[in-house]
Amino acid sequence: MAAVSSRVSAFAERIGSAATPPGPFRSGFWRSPIRGPWLTSVFGLVLLFGIPVMFVTGVLSYAAYNPGLGPINDQTADKGLLGFYLFDWPTRPYWLYRLTQGLHVTLGVVLVPVLLAKLWSVIPKLFQWPPLRSAAQALERLSLLLLVGGGIFEFVTGIFNVQLFYVFPGSFYTLHFYGAWVFIAAFAVHVSLRFGRMTRALRSRNLFRELRTGVSGTRPEPPDADGLVPVAPAAPTMSRRGAVGMVGAGSLLLLVVTAGQSIGGRLRGTALLAPHDRDPGHGPNGFQINKTAASVGITPNLVGPAWRLEVHGSGRPVVLSREQLLAMPRHTAALPIACVEGWSTADQHWEGLRLADLAALSGLPAAGSVLVESVQPSGPYSSVMLRGNQIRDPRALLALRVNGADLSMDHGYPARVIVPANPGVNNTKWVHRLTFRT
């Protein structure tokens, strides 16, 4: 270890002896008089609370897909030790996924102005010269690089996913999952290195006094060891109060135009950042969808009179027409649909057959899982595995009707799965086969 440190120090000395590059590497380049440890720490404190909540709700979202059931559900098969926390996703409370994913996406959008402001406040450190002074400083700068790069990557890919804008070089889930672990590891290292400095900086100035100070009273902070305070500050054009207010107003605006997609009610009309063009209109089937039937290759021939439901289990398969399903004892459940993009519907009133009754019909009343297959041509989410606890929940249905009407094709006619607290994409539509397993 000492040899490595010695080599790093020698390398840093050679770099440091070179002339300082022009532009942002020069100490006099950054001149904003409001930059300094206090303002950086204010934004950092918000992120210190917000980012862990985002991370926890994100890993809970991954658990909700029940990846332990096998490759069909597992979007990140090589996760290894990163899946140590996975557990059987519950069905109660029925609004659990709506809450956790709505919070994850909404908070991710709302924190964007804070993240950008934090990056702006520390940008001089990204151009420090010499870039390396010691092994310890090299570790800190590596963690900073991973922190900044990981943060930008996670926020950008998350927002792209919310808008269904898939331009990734691979699976969004895999990239976002691994990116989250890299980001949170760098975040933990950064917090451990900077927490003491952050608390001292926050105590150095009174928040309420700063929020009462306008442009004319704005003065630079005292010089700091981190080089955030400019050595040749320009005249102020904005106060720290203005900077905090602008960031806060930006976050509030993003909250207003985002939160409605998961909260619902009157705020749904303000959710301008929610995915658009997925509202099938008015009436019993007039609630949001992720993908239309036509967009995934569902044609009337696939779900017409010749359609049959196959129920497989311990004995011979049971094959049922829709008319036969409608003639069987039906049950109702009021459940929302909540998607990974953060949007959700209000509770819809579903009517159909309990999955538990179909498991009994298959000869496996205590089934440990069920493979649900759609008539949808092969593609993502054309099939899914559900756990035994999901089968046995009395509100878990093979739905045939919704809000007093037959399902529309876009909502999964002739039959779809609806399970409490289940991610929307796992509530498979256009079901044609249920295979119950022990």
C-alpha positions in Angstrom: 0.0 0.0 0.0 2.9 2.4 0.9 4.5 1.7 -2.5 1.2 2.5 -4.3 0.9 5.7 -2.3 4.5 6.6 -3.2 3.9 6.1 -6.9 0.7 8.2 -6.8 2.5 11.0 -5.0 5.3 10.9 -7.5 2.9 11.0 -10.4 1.0 13.9 -8.7 4.2 15.8 -8.3 5.1 15.5 -12.0 1.6 16.7 -13.0 1.7 19.5 -10.4 5.0 20.8 -11.8 3.4 21.3 -15.2 2.0 24.7 -16.0 -1.7 25.3 -15.1 -3.9 24.9 -18.2 -5.9 28.0 -19.3 -9.6 28.5 -18.8 -11.5 26.7 -16.0 -8.3 25.3 -14.5 -7.2 28.8 -13.4 -8.2 29.8 -9.9 -9.5 33.2 -11.1 -11.9 31.7 -13.7 -14.8 31.0 -11.3 -16.0 34.4 -9.9 -19.5 34.0 -8.5 -19.5 35.5 -5.0 -22.3 33.3 -3.7 -20.3 30.1 -4.3 -18.9 28.6 -1.1 -19.2 25.8 1.5 -22.4 27.1 3.0 -24.5 27.2 -0.2 -23.0 23.9 -1.3 -23.9 22.4 2.0 -27.5 23.6 1.8 -28.1 21.8 -1.4 -26.1 18.8 -0.2 -28.3 18.6 2.9 -31.4 18.3 0.7 -29.8 15.6 -1.4 -28.6 13.8 1.8 -32.2 13.2 2.7 -33.6 12.8 -0.8 -31.2 10.4 -2.4 -31.4 7.6 0.2 -35.2 7.7 -0.1 -34.9 7.4 -3.9 -32.5 4.5 -3.6 -34.6 2.6 -1.2 -37.8 3.0 -3.2 -35.8 2.1 -6.3 -34.6 -1.2 -4.9 -38.1 -1.9 -3.6 -39.3 -1.5 -7.1 -36.9 -4.2 -8.3 -38.1 -6.5 -5.5 -41.7 -5.9 -6.6 -41.0 -7.8 -9.8 -40.3 -10.9 -7.8 -37.0 -11.7 -9.6 -36.5 -14.7 -7.4 -39.1 -16.6 -9.4 -36.7 -17.0 -12.3 -35.5 -15.6 -15.6 -39.0 -14.5 -16.8 -39.2 -12.0 -13.9 -35.5 -11.3 -13.4 -34.4 -8.2 -15.4 -30.9 -8.4 -14.0 -29.9 -12.1 -13.9 -26.2 -11.4 -13.0 -26.9 -9.2 -9.9 -25.2 -11.7 -7.6 -24.7 -10.2 -4.1 -26.7 -7.1 -5.1 -29.8 -9.1 -4.7 -29.2 -9.9 -1.0 -32.2 -7.9 0.2 -34.8 -9.5 -2.1 -38.0 -10.8 -0.4 -41.4 -12.1 -1.4 -43.3 -9.0 -2.5 -46.5 -8.6 -0.5 -50.0 -7.9 -1.7 -51.0 -5.8 1.3 -51.5 -2.9 1.4 -52.8 -3.0 -2.1 -51.6 0.5 -2.9 -48.0 -0.3 -1.8 -46.4 -0.2 -5.3 -48.4 2.8 -6.2 -46.9 4.6 -3.2 -43.2 3.5 -3.5 -42.9 3.9 -7.2 -44.8 7.2 -7.3 -42.5 8.5 -4.6 -39.4 7.2 -6.4 -40.3 8.9 -9.7 -41.7 12.1 -8.3 -38.8 12.7 -5.9 -36.3 11.9 -8.8 -37.9 14.6 -10.9 -38.2 17.1 -8.1 -34.6 16.8 -7.0 -33.3 17.7 -10.5 -32.9 21.4 -9.8 -31.2 20.6 -6.5 -28.8 18.3 -8.2 -28.0 20.8 -10.9 -27.5 23.5 -8.3 -25.2 21.3 -6.2 -23.1 20.5 -9.3 -22.9 24.2 -10.2 -21.8 25.0 -6.7 -18.9 22.5 -6.8 -17.8 22.8 -10.4 -14.5 24.5 -9.5 -13.4 21.3 -7.8 -13.8 19.3 -11.0 -11.2 21.6 -12.5 -8.7 21.7 -9.7 -5.0 21.7 -10.6 -3.1 19.6 -10.0 -5.9 17.0 -10.2 -3.9 14.6 -7.9 -1.9 15.5 -4.8 -1.9 12.2 -2.9 -3.4 8.7 -2.8 -6.1 9.9 -0.3 -7.0 12.8 -2.6 -7.0 10.4 -5.6 -9.5 8.2 -3.8 -11.7 11.3 -3.0 -11.6 12.5 -6.6 -12.5 9.0 -7.9 -15.5 8.9 -5.6 -16.4 12.4 -6.8 -16.2 11.3 -10.4 -18.4 8.2 -9.7 -20.7 10.4 -7.7 -21.2 13.0 -10.4 -21.2 10.6 -13.3 -23.5 8.1 -11.5 -25.9 10.8 -10.4 -26.2 12.3 -13.9 -26.6 8.8 -15.4 -29.3 7.7 -12.9 -31.3 10.9 -13.2 -31.1 11.0 -17.0 -32.0 7.3 -17.6 -34.8 7.6 -15.0 -36.4 10.6 -16.7 -36.0 9.0 -20.1 -37.8 5.9 -18.8 -40.6 8.0 -17.4 -41.1 9.5 -20.9 -40.8 6.0 -22.5 -37.8 7.3 -24.5 -35.7 4.2 -24.8 -32.4 5.1 -26.4 -30.3 2.9 -24.1 -27.6 0.6 -25.4 -29.2 -2.2 -23.4 -32.0 -2.9 -20.9 -33.1 0.1 -18.9 -33.6 -2.1 -15.8 -30.1 -3.6 -15.9 -28.4 -0.2 -16.6 -30.4 1.6 -14.0 -30.0 -1.1 -11.4 -26.2 -1.3 -11.6 -25.9 2.4 -12.0 -27.9 2.9 -8.7 -25.5 0.7 -6.8 -22.4 2.5 -8.2 -24.0 5.8 -7.4 -25.1 5.0 -3.9 -21.6 3.5 -3.1 -19.9 6.7 -4.3 -22.6 8.7 -2.4 -21.8 6.9 0.8 -18.1 7.4 0.5 -18.6 11.1 -0.3 -20.9 11.6 2.7 -18.4 9.9 5.0 -15.6 12.2 3.8 -17.6 15.4 3.7 -20.2 15.1 6.5 -18.1 17.0 9.1 -17.3 19.8 6.7 -20.9 20.1 5.7 -22.2 20.4 9.3 -19.5 23.0 10.0 -20.4 25.0 6.9 -24.1 25.0 7.8 -23.3 26.3 11.3 -21.1 29.0 9.9 -24.0 31.1 8.6 -27.6 31.6 9.9 -30.1 30.3 7.4 -32.8 32.8 8.2 -30.4 35.7 8.1 -29.2 34.5 4.6 -32.8 34.3 3.5 -33.3 37.9 4.5 -30.2 39.2 2.7 -30.7 40.7 -0.8 -28.2 41.3 -3.5 -26.8 44.5 -2.1 -25.9 42.8 1.2 -24.4 39.7 -0.4 -20.7 39.1 0.4 -18.4 36.2 -0.5 -17.7 33.7 2.2 -14.2 33.6 3.8 -11.6 31.6 1.8 -11.9 27.9 2.3 -9.5 25.0 2.0 -11.7 23.3 -0.7 -11.4 26.2 -3.2 -15.1 26.8 -3.6 -14.9 30.5 -2.7 -13.6 32.5 -5.6 -10.2 34.2 -5.2 -11.3 37.2 -7.3 -15.1 37.4 -6.8 -17.2 39.5 -9.2 -20.0 41.9 -8.0 -23.1 39.9 -7.0 -26.0 39.7 -9.4 -27.9 37.2 -7.3 -28.1 36.7 -3.6 -27.9 33.3 -1.8 -31.5 33.9 -1.0 -32.3 34.2 -4.7 -30.3 31.0 -5.5 -32.1 29.0 -2.9 -35.4 30.4 -3.9 -34.9 29.8 -7.6 -34.0 26.1 -6.9 -36.9 25.7 -4.6 -39.3 27.2 -7.1 -38.0 25.0 -9.8 -38.5 21.9 -7.6 -42.0 23.1 -6.6 -42.9 23.6 -10.3 -41.7 20.1 -11.2 -43.7 18.7 -8.2 -46.8 20.3 -9.6 -46.3 19.0 -13.1 -45.3 15.5 -12.0 -47.0 14.4 -8.8 -50.5 14.3 -10.2 -49.7 11.2 -12.3 -49.5 9.1 -9.1 -51.6 11.2 -6.7 -54.6 11.5 -9.0 -57.6 13.6 -8.4 -57.6 17.1 -9.7 -53.8 17.1 -9.8 -53.9 14.5 -12.6 -54.7 17.4 -15.0 -51.5 19.2 -14.0 -49.2 16.2 -14.7 -47.7 17.6 -17.8 -44.5 15.5 -17.5 -46.5 12.2 -17.4 -46.3 9.9 -20.5 -48.9 11.2 -23.0 -51.2 9.8 -25.7 -52.1 6.8 -23.6 -55.6 7.8 -22.4 -58.2 5.6 -24.2 -60.9 8.2 -23.7 -64.0 8.2 -21.5 -66.4 5.6 -20.2 -65.7 2.4 -18.1 -62.4 1.7 -19.9 -61.3 5.4 -19.9 -58.2 5.1 -17.7 -54.6 5.2 -18.6 -52.7 2.4 -20.3 -49.1 1.7 -21.0 -49.3 0.1 -24.4 -52.1 -0.2 -26.8 -53.1 -3.6 -28.3 -52.1 -2.5 -31.7 -48.6 -1.4 -30.6 -47.7 -4.9 -29.4 -49.3 -6.8 -32.3 -52.6 -7.8 -30.8 -55.2 -8.3 -33.6 -58.9 -9.1 -33.4 -58.1 -12.6 -34.7 -56.0 -13.4 -31.6 -58.7 -12.4 -29.2 -61.8 -13.3 -31.2 -64.4 -16.1 -30.8 -61.7 -18.7 -31.2 -59.8 -17.5 -28.1 -59.6 -20.0 -25.3 -58.1 -19.9 -21.8 -55.9 -22.9 -20.9 -55.5 -23.8 -17.3 -52.7 -26.2 -16.6 -51.8 -27.9 -13.3 -51.6 -31.4 -11.9 -54.0 -33.1 -14.2 -55.3 -32.6 -17.7 -55.5 -29.0 -19.0 -58.8 -27.3 -18.6 -59.8 -25.3 -21.7 -62.5 -22.6 -21.3 -64.1 -20.1 -23.7 -64.9 -16.6 -22.5 -68.6 -17.5 -22.2 -67.7 -20.4 -19.9 -65.6 -18.1 -17.8 -68.4 -15.6 -17.5 -70.7 -18.4 -16.4 -68.5 -19.2 -13.4 -68.8 -17.6 -10.0 -67.2 -14.1 -10.3 -65.7 -11.7 -7.7 -64.9 -8.0 -7.6 -61.9 -6.0 -6.4 -61.2 -2.3 -6.4 -57.5 -1.9 -7.4 -55.3 0.7 -9.2 -52.8 0.1 -11.9 -49.3 1.5 -11.0 -46.5 1.5 -13.5 -42.7 1.8 -13.2 -42.9 5.1 -15.0 -44.5 6.6 -11.9 -48.1 7.0 -13.2 -51.0 5.2 -11.6 -54.8 5.1 -12.0 -57.4 5.6 -9.3 -59.0 2.3 -8.0 -60.8 0.6 -10.9 -63.6 -1.9 -10.2 -62.5 -5.2 -11.6 -64.7 -8.3 -12.0 -63.6 -11.8 -12.8 -62.4 -15.1 -11.4 -60.1 -15.5 -8.4 -56.7 -16.9 -9.2 -57.1 -19.1 -6.2 -60.2 -20.7 -7.7 -58.4 -21.3 -11.0 -55.5 -22.9 -9.0 -58.1 -25.2 -7.4 -59.5 -26.0 -10.8 -56.0 -26.9 -12.0 -55.7 -29.4 -9.2 -53.1 -27.3 -7.3 -55.1 -25.3 -4.7 -51.9 -24.6 -2.8 -49.9 -23.7 -5.9 -46.6 -22.0 -5.2 -46.5 -20.0 -8.4 -48.3 -19.5 -11.7 -46.9 -18.8 -15.2 -49.2 -16.3 -16.9 -48.8 -16.2 -20.7 -50.4 -13.8 -23.1 -51.4 -14.1 -26.8 -49.1 -11.2 -27.3 -46.3 -12.0 -29.7 -43.0 -12.7 -27.9 -41.6 -9.6 -26.3 -41.0 -8.0 -22.9 -43.8 -8.8 -20.4 -45.7 -11.2 -22.7 -45.5 -13.6 -19.7 -44.9 -13.3 -16.0 -44.5 -15.5 -12.9 -46.7 -14.8 -9.8 -46.0 -16.1 -6.3 -48.2 -18.2 -4.2 -49.2 -15.3 -1.9 -50.3 -13.4 -5.0 -52.4 -16.3 -6.2 -54.1 -16.7 -2.8 -55.0 -13.1 -2.2 -58.8 -12.9 -2.6 -58.5 -9.7 -4.7 -56.1 -11.3 -7.3 -58.3 -11.9 -10.3 -58.3 -13.0 -13.9 -60.4 -10.0 -14.8 -63.0 -10.2 -17.5 -64.8 -6.8 -16.9 -63.9 -3.5 -15.4 -66.2 -0.7 -14.1 -69.3 -2.6 -15.1 -68.2 -3.2 -18.8 -66.3 -5.7 -20.7 -62.6 -5.1 -20.9 -61.5 -3.1 -24.0 -58.8 -4.6 -26.2 -56.4 -2.0 -24.9 -57.1 -3.1 -21.4 -56.6 -6.8 -22.1 -59.8 -8.2 -23.6 -60.8 -11.0 -23.3 -59.0 -11.6 -19.9 -56.2 -10.0 -17.9 -54.5 -10.5 -14.6 -55.0 -7.9 -11.8 -53.1 -8.4 -8.5 -52.9 -6.1 -5.5 -49.6 -4.1 -5.2 -48.3 -5.6 -8.4 -46.3 -3.5 -10.9 -48.5 -2.7 -13.9 -46.5 -4.6 -16.5 -46.8 -7.7 -14.4 -50.6 -7.5 -14.6 -50.5 -9.4 -17.9 -53.1 -8.6 -20.5 -54.6 -10.8 -23.2 -54.0 -13.9 -21.1 -54.5 -17.3 -22.8 -52.6 -19.7 -20.5 -52.2 -20.2 -16.8 -49.7 -22.8 -15.6 -49.9 -23.5 -11.9 -46.9 -25.1 -10.3 -46.1 -26.5 -6.9 
